[in-house]
Amino acid sequence: MSNEFREQVLEYVSDTVGEMWQLKTRPDLEKDCIDFIVDEYVDEGFSKDDLYINFLMIKFLSNHCRDAVSSQDLEYMAQQQQGNNTWKQY
């Protein structure tokens, strides 16, 4: 793939992701997302398709959230900690 073609893809993806990006305090994550999308886009063949970019953004963020802690996880950890504290009293 030519550098000129990759630059066109990068510009399009950067603009499109930039319009949708909601994590304004995480430009580092936005850059990683753009790099991921460009790599995926180039592998699949390039055509301007905002829906496909949305799909790839969700795929990228889903991969990053795989190990995230949910509210249910936090409640469970609090219960476990509370149980540990009860045992220490005896």
N, C-alpha and C positions, 0 to 999 in steps of 0.2 A: 504494500500500500504506500502511496506517495505521501510525503510530508504535507503537501498542499491539501490533499484529501482529508488526512487526519486532522489538520487544523480546521477545516470546514466543519467536520463532525464535532470537534471539541468546542468550537464557537457556538454551534447550534445547541448542543447539549448543555453547555454552561449557561446560556441565556434561558433555556427552558427550565432547567433545574433552579436557577436563580429566582425565577418568577414564582415557583411553587414552594421553595425552601422555607420552612417554618422555624427552624432552629437557628435563629440569628446569632446566638452566642457560640455557635459551633461551626465557624468557617472551615476548620480543619476537617470535620466530618463531611461537610458539603463538598470539599475538594476530593476526598476519598470516594464519595458517591459519584461525582462526575467522572473520575477515573474509571470506576467500575462500569458505569454506563457506557462510556466510550469504548472500553474493551469489549463489552458484550455487543454493542451496536455494530462495531466493525466486524466481529466474528459472524454476525447474522446477515450482514449486508445493510447498507445505509439507505434509508429513505426517511424524509421528515414525517415523523409519526409521534405526536405528543402523547397519545395513549400508551404507546410502547415505552416511552420514557417514564410515564407514571408507573407502569408495571415494573420497570427495572428499579425505580426508586423504592417501591414497596419491597421488592426482592432484596435490595441492599439493606434497607432498614430492618427488615425481618431477620436477616442474617445477624445483624448487630444486636438485635433484641433477644436473640435465642436464649441467652444466659441472664437476661434481666430479672430483677426481683419484682414480683407482683405484690399487690396488697395482701393477697392470701398468704404468700410466702412470709411477709413481715408479721402477720398475725400468728402464724405457726411458730416463727422464731421467738416472738414475744412469749407465747405460751410455754415454749421449751425453756426459755430463760427463767420464767416465773417458776416453773417446776424445779429447775436446778437450784434456785434460791431457796425454795421450800425445803429441799433436801439438806442444804447447808445449815439450816437452823437446827436440825436435829443432831 
